């Protein structure tokens, strides 16, 4: 049951169709429910005969933007899908900041991650969980993203893609599907073993790639890398003499690089490869994107220049395989077997040139047996360590006081009561 989309699915509501962003990095289904300067229409819950408010408020914050609203329940039918309707949780967005953007043609978001990420808590069953439970379809969906990252100009009507619920569609990809295990079921967390820039292995400890997590997230535009990994990638690219004159602003995302119209920048940049652990954990496979996917056209200047941005950025909260990479692949979210699959997307082709590659299997013997510590485990250990240190310090202070006070009491017996009182106040 595919929904053709511009990275979106369309939902028919009381006032017409709403375009909904497909996001594998969150778990709430939410739609605009009040006017906003940047959207053309919204879901007026007061005009709906089926929407029911639960009386609960909800707020969700993303890497960019946030919204607040109320939780409700409604009925949804899926064209060309199972007969009948399903009852789902839906959030009515009442206020937002930086969530709806100028000229972006969507009015809501469909979170397809696990219940752990649902807000305000995991008792709010995500849309796809409800769909699987009420219709009995397989617990699998797959996503083909076509073109949105190839042009960041929101005014360009690029080809969309497909969201397939209940399985995969073989006509949308080429070759075999390569699977990697889902490490933790919150985000779609995977295990990255290494990165290559062209033929250069970055030679970092594999735990650097997974600090503090590595996820596959269709709602993130760029390929986001932990700071050390990002710096290593930029250094590896700039070692090529052709682009040494590029300013730091280009790599940081604050400046564009422009070429005369008709010229292409692809020859200046290498391929980028990500190695993922295979379901046979002693092996890995490699997904590769060509520079056409990560050097992204932004604007035309006076009809004489074509300008591009760097589709990779640094991240303070983990590695994110976003749309920049996902557009090269057909991605299967096989939740039933706790794995993600990658195959070559039929739409990742430009002028007859395939923009992505898959290769493998490779031995994983040269990397650690476990490159990913999982969510919250490392921070939790730090908290426990600091707590133990604080307890030890407190006990040490008490022992020192017990040793010192009797001595002072013997020398100044008339001052014992006052001095002891002062010490007790300090301890409190």
DOPADREN-939008 format. One line per 5 residues: for each residue y negated, x negated, z of N, C-alpha, C. Coordinates in steps of 0.1 Angstrom, whole numbers, always signed. Example, Ala and Ser with C-alpha at 12.3 -4.5 7.8 and 13.67 -1.06 7.14 Angstrom:
BEGIN
+57/-132/+78/+45/-123/+78/+33/-132/+78  +22/-128/+71/+11/-137/+71/+0/-129/+79
# end
This chain:
BEGIN
+12/-8/+0/+0/+0/+0/-12/-9/+0  -17/-13/-12/-28/-22/-13/-41/-16/-14  -51/-21/-8/-65/-16/-9/-73/-27/-16  -76/-24/-29/-84/-34/-37/-98/-35/-30  -103/-47/-29/-115/-49/-21/-122/-62/-24
-134/-62/-19/-142/-75/-20/-141/-81/-6  -129/-86/-3/-126/-90/+11/-127/-78/+20  -126/-66/+15/-129/-54/+23/-118/-44/+20  -117/-34/+29/-110/-22/+25/-120/-10/+26  -118/+1/+19/-127/+12/+19/-121/+23/+28
-129/+29/+36/-125/+40/+45/-134/+52/+42  -128/+64/+39/-136/+75/+37/-139/+82/+50  -152/+84/+52/-156/+91/+64/-165/+103/+61  -170/+110/+71/-177/+122/+69/-189/+121/+59  -195/+109/+58/-207/+108/+49/-203/+99/+37
-191/+97/+34/-187/+89/+22/-179/+77/+26  -178/+68/+16/-170/+56/+18/-178/+45/+26  -170/+39/+35/-175/+27/+42/-167/+15/+38  -174/+4/+35/-167/-9/+32/-165/-16/+45  -152/-20/+47/-148/-26/+60/-143/-40/+58
-149/-49/+65/-145/-63/+64/-131/-65/+71  -122/-72/+64/-109/-75/+69/-110/-88/+77  -106/-87/+90/-108/-99/+98/-95/-102/+106  -88/-113/+103/-76/-116/+111/-79/-124/+123  -92/-126/+127/-96/-133/+138/-102/-124/+150
-100/-111/+149/-103/-102/+159/-94/-90/+159  -95/-81/+169/-85/-70/+170/-91/-56/+171  -104/-54/+170/-110/-41/+171/-113/-36/+157  -111/-23/+155/-115/-16/+143/-128/-9/+147  -139/-13/+140/-152/-8/+144/-161/-5/+132
-169/+6/+132/-177/+10/+121/-191/+13/+126  -201/+11/+118/-215/+14/+121/-216/+29/+124  -222/+33/+135/-223/+47/+139/-238/+50/+141  -247/+42/+137/-261/+45/+138/-269/+38/+127  -281/+42/+124/-288/+35/+113/-291/+21/+116
-292/+13/+106/-295/-1/+107/-302/-6/+94  -312/-14/+95/-320/-18/+83/-312/-24/+72  -300/-31/+76/-293/-38/+66/-281/-30/+60  -279/-18/+64/-268/-10/+59/-273/+3/+52  -266/+7/+42/-270/+19/+35/-265/+32/+40
-254/+32/+47/-248/+44/+53/-239/+41/+65  -236/+51/+73/-229/+48/+85/-221/+61/+89  -212/+59/+99/-204/+70/+103/-211/+78/+114  -215/+90/+111/-222/+99/+121/-211/+106/+129  -208/+102/+141/-197/+108/+148/-200/+122/+152
-213/+126/+153/-216/+140/+156/-212/+149/+145  -211/+145/+133/-207/+154/+122/-192/+154/+119  -184/+146/+127/-170/+145/+125/-163/+155/+134  -153/+162/+128/-145/+172/+135/-133/+166/+141  -130/+153/+138/-118/+147/+143/-120/+136/+153
-132/+130/+153/-135/+119/+162/-137/+124/+177  -131/+116/+186/-132/+120/+200/-135/+107/+208  -146/+108/+215/-150/+96/+224/-141/+95/+236  -138/+83/+240/-130/+81/+252/-139/+79/+264  -152/+78/+262/-161/+75/+273/-162/+61/+277
-155/+52/+270/-155/+38/+274/-165/+30/+265  -172/+21/+270/-181/+12/+262/-173/+0/+258  -177/-7/+247/-171/-19/+242/-181/-28/+236  -179/-41/+238/-188/-51/+232/-179/-62/+227  -182/-67/+215/-175/-78/+208/-184/-88/+203
-182/-101/+206/-190/-112/+202/-182/-120/+192  -187/-124/+181/-181/-132/+171/-188/-146/+170  -183/-155/+162/-189/-168/+160/-204/-166/+155  -205/-156/+147/-219/-152/+143/-220/-137/+145  -230/-134/+154/-233/-119/+156/-224/-113/+167
-229/-101/+171/-222/-93/+181/-226/-78/+180  -218/-70/+186/-222/-56/+186/-217/-49/+198  -223/-37/+201/-219/-29/+213/-218/-15/+208  -209/-7/+215/-208/+7/+211/-199/+14/+221  -193/+25/+216/-184/+33/+224/-170/+34/+217
-160/+34/+225/-146/+36/+220/-143/+50/+217  -136/+53/+207/-132/+66/+203/-118/+66/+197  -113/+78/+194/-100/+80/+188/-103/+89/+175  -96/+86/+164/-98/+94/+152/-85/+93/+144  -85/+101/+134/-73/+102/+125/-76/+95/+112
-67/+88/+106/-69/+81/+94/-57/+83/+85  -60/+85/+72/-49/+86/+62/-51/+74/+52  -40/+69/+47/-41/+58/+38/-37/+62/+24  -46/+61/+14/-42/+65/+1/-31/+56/-4  -21/+62/-11/-10/+55/-17/-1/+49/-6
-2/+54/+7/+5/+49/+18/+14/+60/+23  +18/+59/+36/+27/+69/+42/+21/+83/+42  +29/+93/+41/+24/+106/+41/+18/+109/+55  +8/+118/+56/+3/+122/+68/-8/+113/+73  -12/+115/+86/-23/+107/+92/-18/+100/+104
-25/+90/+108/-22/+82/+120/-34/+83/+130  -31/+83/+142/-42/+83/+152/-45/+69/+157  -58/+65/+156/-61/+51/+158/-73/+50/+168  -74/+39/+174/-86/+35/+182/-97/+31/+172  -109/+35/+174/-120/+31/+166/-133/+30/+175
-140/+19/+172/-153/+17/+180/-164/+21/+171  -173/+29/+177/-186/+33/+170/-197/+23/+174  -201/+15/+164/-211/+5/+167/-225/+12/+168  -231/+10/+180/-244/+17/+182/-256/+7/+181  -253/-6/+186/-263/-16/+185/-257/-29/+181
-264/-38/+175/-258/-51/+171/-269/-61/+169  -265/-74/+169/-274/-85/+167/-267/-95/+159  -273/-98/+147/-267/-108/+138/-254/-104/+132  -249/-92/+133/-236/-88/+128/-238/-82/+114  -246/-72/+112/-249/-68/+98/-260/-76/+92
-258/-81/+80/-267/-91/+74/-274/-85/+62  -285/-90/+58/-292/-85/+46/-283/-86/+33  -282/-75/+26/-276/-74/+13/-261/-77/+14  -255/-76/+26/-240/-77/+27/-235/-63/+27  -226/-60/+17/-222/-46/+15/-210/-42/+23
-211/-43/+36/-200/-37/+44/-206/-31/+57  -199/-21/+62/-205/-14/+73/-196/-13/+85  -186/-22/+86/-176/-22/+97/-167/-33/+96  -157/-34/+105/-148/-45/+105/-134/-40/+110  -124/-45/+103/-110/-41/+107/-103/-54/+112
-102/-54/+126/-95/-65/+132/-80/-64/+131  -74/-74/+126/-59/-74/+124/-52/-84/+132  -58/-90/+143/-51/-99/+151/-44/-91/+162  -38/-99/+172/-29/-93/+182/-37/-86/+193  -30/-77/+201/-37/-69/+211/-44/-78/+222
-40/-90/+224/-47/-99/+234/-62/-100/+231  -66/-100/+219/-80/-101/+215/-88/-88/+215  -81/-77/+217/-88/-64/+217/-98/-63/+229  -109/-57/+226/-119/-55/+237/-121/-40/+239  -123/-36/+252/-126/-44/+263/-114/-51/+270
-102/-46/+266/-89/-52/+271/-78/-49/+262  -66/-55/+264/-55/-54/+255/-48/-40/+255  -53/-31/+263/-48/-17/+263/-53/-10/+251  -63/-15/+244/-68/-9/+232/-60/-13/+220  -51/-4/+216/-41/-8/+206/-48/-10/+192
-46/-22/+186/-53/-25/+173/-47/-15/+162  -55/-14/+151/-52/-5/+140/-38/-8/+135  -35/-20/+132/-22/-23/+125/-10/-20/+134  -12/-23/+147/-1/-20/+157/+2/-5/+157  -9/+3/+156/-7/+18/+156/-1/+22/+143
-4/+16/+132/+2/+19/+119/+17/+17/+119  +21/+5/+124/+35/+1/+124/+42/+11/+133  +37/+14/+145/+44/+22/+155/+45/+37/+150  +35/+42/+143/+36/+56/+139/+42/+59/+126  +43/+49/+117/+48/+51/+104/+62/+44/+102
+65/+34/+110/+77/+27/+109/+78/+16/+98  +66/+13/+92/+66/+3/+82/+69/-11/+88  +74/-21/+80/+76/-34/+86/+63/-40/+92  +65/-48/+102/+54/-54/+109/+49/-67/+102  +45/-64/+89/+40/-75/+80/+28/-70/+72
+18/-78/+71/+8/-75/+61/+5/-88/+53  -1/-87/+42/-5/-99/+34/-18/-97/+28  -25/-108/+25/-39/-108/+21/-41/-118/+10  -48/-112/-1/-52/-121/-12/-67/-119/-12  -74/-131/-11/-89/-131/-11/-94/-138/-24
-102/-130/-32/-105/-135/-45/-120/-136/-46  -126/-148/-46/-139/-150/-51/-150/-150/-41  -149/-145/-29/-160/-143/-20/-166/-157/-16  -157/-167/-14/-162/-180/-11/-167/-188/-23  -163/-184/-35/-168/-191/-47/-182/-188/-50
-188/-178/-44/-202/-175/-45/-207/-169/-33  -216/-175/-25/-221/-170/-13/-232/-160/-15  -236/-158/-28/-247/-149/-31/-242/-135/-30  -247/-127/-20/-242/-114/-18/-245/-104/-29  -254/-108/-38/-258/-99/-49/-248/-100/-61
-239/-110/-60/-230/-112/-71/-217/-104/-68  -214/-95/-77/-202/-87/-75/-190/-94/-80  -184/-102/-71/-172/-110/-75/-160/-101/-74  -149/-107/-79/-136/-100/-78/-133/-99/-63  -125/-88/-60/-122/-86/-46/-109/-93/-42
-98/-85/-40/-86/-90/-35/-77/-79/-32  -67/-82/-23/-58/-71/-19/-53/-73/-5  -52/-62/+2/-46/-61/+15/-34/-53/+14  -22/-59/+16/-9/-52/+15/-4/-50/+29  -2/-37/+33/+3/-34/+46/+18/-30/+45
+26/-37/+52/+41/-34/+52/+49/-44/+45  +43/-55/+39/+51/-64/+31/+42/-73/+23  +48/-79/+12/+41/-87/+3/+43/-82/-11  +33/-86/-20/+34/-81/-34/+36/-94/-43  +48/-95/-49/+51/-108/-56/+42/-110/-69
+37/-99/-74/+28/-101/-86/+15/-107/-83  +12/-109/-70/-1/-115/-66/-1/-130/-64  +11/-136/-64/+12/-150/-62/+22/-156/-71  +22/-170/-71/+30/-178/-80/+39/-187/-71  +52/-189/-75/+60/-198/-68/+66/-192/-55
+70/-201/-46/+76/-197/-34/+66/-196/-23  +69/-188/-12/+61/-187/+0/+66/-197/+10  +57/-205/+15/+60/-215/+25/+56/-210/+39  +64/-211/+49/+61/-205/+62/+59/-215/+73  +50/-212/+81/+47/-220/+93/+48/-210/+105
+53/-215/+117/+54/-206/+129/+40/-202/+134  +39/-190/+140/+28/-186/+148/+30/-192/+162  +21/-201/+166/+23/-208/+179/+21/-198/+191  +10/-191/+190/+7/-181/+201/+2/-168/+194  +6/-157/+200/+2/-144/+195/-11/-138/+201
-22/-144/+197/-35/-138/+201/-43/-138/+188  -49/-150/+185/-53/-153/+171/-40/-156/+164  -40/-158/+151/-29/-163/+143/-30/-178/+144  -24/-183/+155/-25/-198/+158/-14/-205/+152  -17/-216/+145/-7/-224/+138/-8/-238/+143
+1/-247/+138/+1/-261/+142/-2/-270/+130  -13/-276/+130/-17/-285/+120/-13/-299/+123  -6/-306/+114/+0/-319/+117/-9/-330/+112  -16/-329/+101/-25/-339/+96/-34/-334/+85  -44/-341/+82/-53/-338/+71/-54/-350/+62
-56/-347/+49/-58/-358/+39/-71/-355/+31  -79/-365/+28/-90/-364/+19/-87/-372/+7  -84/-365/-4/-78/-372/-16/-65/-377/-12  -63/-390/-13/-50/-396/-9/-51/-403/+4  -62/-401/+11/-65/-408/+24/-60/-399/+36
-51/-404/+43/-47/-398/+56/-57/-401/+66  -62/-391/+73/-73/-394/+83/-67/-402/+95  -54/-402/+97/-48/-410/+107/-53/-407/+121  -55/-395/+124/-59/-391/+138/-47/-386/+145  -47/-386/+158/-37/-380/+166/-36/-365/+163
-24/-360/+160/-23/-346/+156/-29/-336/+166  -30/-340/+178/-36/-331/+188/-51/-329/+186  -57/-339/+179/-72/-337/+175/-73/-325/+166  -64/-322/+157/-65/-311/+148/-64/-298/+155  -57/-298/+166/-54/-285/+173/-61/-283/+186
-72/-290/+187/-80/-290/+199/-92/-280/+197  -93/-269/+205/-83/-264/+214/-73/-254/+208  -74/-252/+195/-65/-243/+188/-67/-245/+173  -58/-241/+165/-59/-241/+150/-55/-227/+146  -64/-219/+139/-61/-205/+136/-64/-203/+121
-58/-192/+116/-61/-187/+103/-69/-174/+104  -81/-174/+99/-91/-163/+102/-98/-159/+90  -95/-148/+84/-102/-143/+72/-116/-139/+74  -120/-137/+87/-134/-133/+90/-143/-145/+91  -138/-157/+90/-146/-169/+90/-148/-174/+76
-160/-177/+72/-163/-181/+58/-158/-195/+55  -161/-204/+63/-159/-218/+60/-146/-224/+66  -142/-236/+62/-132/-243/+69/-139/-251/+80  -136/-247/+93/-142/-253/+104/-133/-263/+111  -138/-274/+114/-130/-285/+120/-136/-290/+133
-127/-294/+143/-132/-300/+155/-141/-312/+151  -151/-315/+160/-161/-325/+157/-156/-338/+152  -146/-344/+159/-140/-357/+155/-134/-356/+141  -127/-345/+139/-120/-343/+126/-131/-342/+115  -141/-333/+117/-151/-331/+107/-158/-345/+104
-162/-353/+114/-168/-365/+111/-159/-375/+103  -146/-374/+106/-137/-383/+98/-136/-378/+84  -136/-365/+81/-135/-359/+68/-148/-364/+60  -160/-362/+66/-172/-366/+59/-172/-381/+56  -168/-389/+66/-167/-403/+64/-158/-407/+52
-146/-400/+51/-137/-403/+41/-142/-399/+27  -150/-388/+27/-156/-384/+14/-167/-393/+9  -175/-397/+19/-186/-406/+16/-183/-420/+13  -170/-424/+15/-166/-437/+12/-166/-439/-4  -166/-427/-11/-167/-428/-25/-181/-431/-29
-183/-441/-37/-197/-445/-40/-205/-435/-48  -199/-426/-54/-207/-416/-62/-216/-407/-54  -213/-405/-42/-221/-395/-34/-227/-401/-21  -228/-414/-21/-234/-420/-9/-248/-416/-6  -255/-412/-17/-269/-409/-15/-271/-395/-9
-261/-387/-7/-262/-374/-2/-268/-374/+12  -277/-365/+15/-284/-365/+28/-274/-359/+39  -277/-362/+51/-269/-356/+62/-270/-341/+63  -282/-336/+58/-284/-322/+58/-273/-314/+50  -269/-320/+39/-258/-314/+31/-246/-312/+39
-241/-322/+46/-229/-322/+53/-230/-312/+65  -242/-312/+71/-245/-303/+83/-247/-288/+79  -249/-286/+66/-251/-272/+62/-265/-267/+62  -275/-276/+63/-289/-272/+63/-296/-275/+50  -289/-282/+41/-295/-284/+28/-284/-282/+17
-289/-279/+5/-281/-277/-7/-281/-290/-16  -271/-291/-24/-270/-302/-34/-271/-295/-47  -280/-300/-56/-282/-293/-69/-280/-302/-81  -275/-297/-91/-272/-304/-104/-279/-296/-115  -282/-303/-126/-287/-297/-138/-277/-286/-142
-282/-275/-147/-274/-264/-151/-264/-268/-162  -252/-264/-160/-242/-268/-170/-234/-280/-165  -239/-289/-156/-232/-299/-150/-223/-294/-139  -213/-300/-135/-205/-296/-124/-203/-307/-114  -203/-304/-101/-202/-315/-91/-187/-319/-88
-178/-312/-94/-164/-314/-89/-159/-328/-90  -164/-336/-100/-159/-350/-101/-163/-359/-89  -174/-354/-82/-178/-362/-71/-170/-361/-58  -161/-351/-58/-154/-348/-45/-139/-348/-47  -132/-352/-36/-118/-352/-37/-111/-339/-32
-98/-338/-34/-91/-326/-28/-90/-328/-13  -89/-316/-7/-86/-316/+8/-73/-310/+10  -65/-316/+19/-51/-312/+22/-49/-310/+36  -42/-299/+40/-38/-296/+54/-23/-295/+54  -17/-303/+64/-3/-303/+66/+1/-293/+77
+9/-284/+75/+13/-274/+85/+28/-276/+89  +31/-274/+101/+45/-276/+105/+53/-264/+99  +65/-267/+93/+73/-257/+87/+82/-250/+98  +88/-239/+94/+96/-232/+104/+108/-240/+108  +113/-249/+99/+122/-260/+103/+113/-271/+109
+112/-271/+122/+101/-279/+129/+102/-294/+126  +112/-299/+120/+113/-313/+117/+106/-316/+104  +101/-305/+97/+95/-307/+84/+81/-301/+84  +74/-304/+73/+60/-298/+71/+58/-295/+57  +48/-288/+54/+44/-286/+40/+29/-288/+39
+24/-289/+27/+10/-293/+25/+3/-282/+16  -8/-277/+21/-17/-268/+13/-29/-276/+9  -33/-275/-3/-44/-283/-8/-54/-274/-16  -67/-277/-13/-77/-270/-21/-85/-280/-29  -89/-277/-41/-97/-285/-50/-112/-283/-46
-121/-292/-50/-135/-291/-46/-141/-279/-51  -136/-272/-61/-142/-259/-65/-142/-249/-54  -133/-250/-45/-133/-240/-34/-142/-244/-22  -144/-257/-19/-152/-260/-8/-166/-266/-11  -169/-268/-24/-183/-271/-28/-187/-258/-35
-194/-250/-28/-196/-235/-31/-210/-232/-37  -210/-226/-49/-222/-223/-56/-230/-212/-47  -243/-215/-46/-252/-207/-38/-262/-200/-46  -269/-207/-54/-281/-201/-61/-284/-209/-74  -291/-202/-83/-296/-207/-95/-311/-209/-93
-316/-221/-96/-330/-224/-94/-337/-225/-108  -346/-215/-111/-354/-215/-123/-345/-216/-136  -333/-213/-135/-324/-214/-147/-321/-228/-151  -326/-238/-143/-323/-252/-147/-314/-259/-137  -313/-254/-125/-304/-261/-115/-294/-251/-109
-282/-256/-107/-272/-249/-99/-271/-257/-86  -272/-249/-75/-272/-255/-62/-259/-251/-54  -254/-260/-46/-241/-258/-39/-243/-261/-24  -234/-256/-16/-233/-259/-2/-219/-265/+1  -218/-272/+12/-206/-278/+17/-198/-267/+25
-187/-264/+20/-179/-253/+26/-170/-257/+38  -174/-268/+45/-167/-272/+57/-178/-275/+67  -175/-271/+80/-184/-273/+91/-177/-278/+103  -185/-283/+113/-179/-287/+125/-178/-275/+135  -169/-277/+144/-166/-265/+153/-164/-271/+167
-169/-263/+177/-167/-267/+191/-156/-259/+197  -149/-250/+190/-139/-242/+196/-126/-241/+187  -123/-252/+181/-110/-253/+174/-111/-254/+158  -100/-256/+152/-99/-257/+138/-97/-242/+132  -105/-238/+122/-104/-225/+117/-101/-226/+102
-90/-221/+97/-87/-220/+83/-93/-207/+78  -105/-208/+73/-112/-196/+69/-111/-193/+54  -120/-185/+49/-120/-180/+35/-120/-191/+26  -127/-202/+29/-128/-214/+20/-114/-218/+16  -105/-219/+25/-91/-223/+22/-83/-211/+18
-84/-200/+24/-76/-188/+22/-77/-183/+8  -88/-185/+1/-90/-180/-12/-81/-187/-22  -76/-198/-18/-66/-205/-27/-52/-200/-26  -50/-191/-16/-36/-188/-13/-34/-173/-11  -22/-168/-13/-18/-155/-9/-11/-157/+5
-16/-151/+15/-12/-154/+29/-5/-142/+34  +8/-144/+39/+16/-134/+45/+16/-135/+60  +12/-124/+66/+12/-124/+81/+25/-117/+86  +35/-124/+87/+48/-119/+90/+50/-119/+106  +44/-108/+111/+44/-107/+126/+58/-104/+131
+67/-98/+123/+80/-95/+128/+88/-107/+131  +86/-118/+123/+93/-131/+125/+84/-142/+130  +72/-137/+135/+63/-147/+141/+60/-159/+132  +56/-156/+120/+53/-167/+111/+42/-163/+101  +35/-173/+95/+26/-171/+84/+31/-178/+72
+29/-171/+60/+34/-177/+48/+22/-180/+38  +23/-190/+31/+13/-194/+21/+20/-196/+7  +14/-189/-3/+18/-191/-17/+6/-192/-25  +7/-198/-37/-4/-199/-46/-9/-186/-51  -22/-183/-49/-28/-170/-53/-30/-170/-68
-27/-159/-74/-30/-157/-89/-44/-157/-92  -53/-154/-83/-67/-154/-86/-74/-167/-83  -67/-177/-78/-73/-190/-75/-72/-199/-87  -78/-194/-98/-78/-202/-111/-92/-201/-117  -97/-212/-122/-110/-212/-128/-110/-219/-141
-113/-212/-152/-112/-219/-165/-99/-225/-168  -88/-218/-164/-75/-223/-166/-70/-233/-156  -79/-237/-147/-75/-248/-137/-71/-241/-124  -59/-244/-119/-55/-239/-106/-63/-246/-95  -69/-239/-86/-78/-244/-76/-71/-247/-63
-58/-245/-62/-50/-248/-50/-36/-253/-54  -30/-260/-44/-17/-266/-46/-9/-264/-33  +4/-263/-35/+14/-264/-23/+25/-274/-26  +28/-282/-17/+39/-292/-19/+47/-293/-6  +59/-298/-7/+68/-300/+4/+82/-299/+0
+92/-299/+10/+89/-303/+24/+87/-318/+26  +80/-321/+37/+78/-335/+41/+84/-336/+55  +88/-348/+58/+93/-351/+72/+81/-350/+82  +84/-344/+93/+74/-344/+104/+77/-354/+115  +85/-364/+111/+90/-374/+122/+79/-383/+126
+68/-384/+118/+57/-393/+121/+46/-387/+130  +48/-375/+134/+39/-368/+143/+45/-364/+156  +37/-360/+165/+42/-356/+178/+51/-344/+177  +60/-342/+186/+69/-330/+186/+61/-317/+188  +50/-318/+196/+42/-306/+198/+27/-311/+198
+21/-307/+187/+7/-310/+185/-3/-300/+191  +3/-289/+195/-6/-278/+200/-1/-274/+214  -11/-275/+223/-8/-271/+237/-9/-256/+240  -14/-248/+230/-15/-234/+232/-28/-231/+239  -32/-218/+238/-45/-214/+244/-46/-214/+259
-57/-219/+263/-60/-219/+278/-52/-229/+286  -42/-235/+281/-33/-244/+289/-41/-256/+294  -47/-263/+284/-54/-275/+288/-66/-272/+297  -75/-262/+294/-85/-259/+304/-80/-255/+317  -69/-248/+318/-63/-244/+331/-59/-256/+339
-53/-266/+333/-49/-278/+340/-61/-285/+346  -72/-285/+338/-85/-291/+343/-90/-284/+355  -89/-271/+355/-94/-263/+366/-86/-266/+378  -72/-266/+377/-63/-269/+388/-66/-283/+394  -69/-293/+384/-71/-306/+389/-84/-307/+397
-95/-300/+392/-107/-301/+400/-106/-293/+413  -98/-283/+413/-96/-275/+426/-89/-284/+436  -79/-291/+432/-71/-300/+441/-80/-311/+446  -89/-317/+437/-98/-327/+441/-108/-322/+452  -113/-310/+450/-122/-304/+459/-115/-302/+473
-103/-297/+473/-96/-295/+486/-93/-309/+493  -89/-319/+485/-87/-332/+491/-100/-338/+497  -111/-336/+490/-124/-341/+495/-128/-334/+507  -126/-321/+508/-129/-313/+520/-121/-318/+532  -108/-320/+530/-99/-324/+541/-103/-338/+545
-107/-347/+536/-111/-360/+540/-124/-360/+548  -133/-351/+545/-145/-350/+553/-142/-346/+567  -133/-336/+568/-129/-331/+581/-123/-342/+590  -114/-350/+584/-108/-361/+591/-118/-371/+595  -127/-375/+587/-138/-384/+591/-146/-379/+602
-149/-366/+602/-157/-360/+613/-149/-361/+626  -136/-358/+625/-128/-358/+637/-127/-372/+643  -128/-382/+634/-127/-396/+639/-140/-400/+645  -151/-396/+639/-165/-400/+643/-170/-393/+656  -168/-380/+656/-174/-372/+667/-170/-376/+681
-157/-378/+684/-153/-382/+697/-160/-395/+702  -161/-405/+693/-168/-417/+696/-182/-415/+700  -189/-407/+692/-203/-404/+695/-204/-396/+708  -194/-387/+711/-195/-379/+723/-194/-388/+735  -185/-399/+735/-184/-407/+746/-196/-415/+749
-204/-419/+738/-216/-427/+741/-227/-418/+745  -228/-405/+741/-239/-397/+744/-234/-383/+748  -228/-383/+760/-221/-371/+765/-231/-360/+766  -244/-362/+769/-253/-351/+770/-256/-345/+757  -253/-351/+746/-257/-345/+733/-245/-340/+725
-233/-339/+731/-222/-335/+724/-223/-321/+718  -228/-312/+726/-228/-298/+721/-238/-296/+710  -250/-302/+711/-259/-300/+700/-254/-307/+687  -249/-319/+688/-245/-326/+676/-233/-319/+670  -224/-314/+678/-212/-307/+672/-217/-294/+665
-227/-287/+670/-232/-275/+664/-239/-279/+651  -246/-290/+650/-252/-294/+638/-242/-296/+627  -231/-303/+630/-221/-306/+621/-214/-294/+616  -212/-284/+625/-205/-272/+621/-214/-264/+610  -227/-264/+612/-235/-258/+603/-235/-264/+589
-234/-277/+589/-233/-285/+577/-220/-281/+569  -209/-280/+577/-197/-277/+570/-197/-263/+564  -203/-254/+571/-204/-240/+566/-213/-240/+553
# end
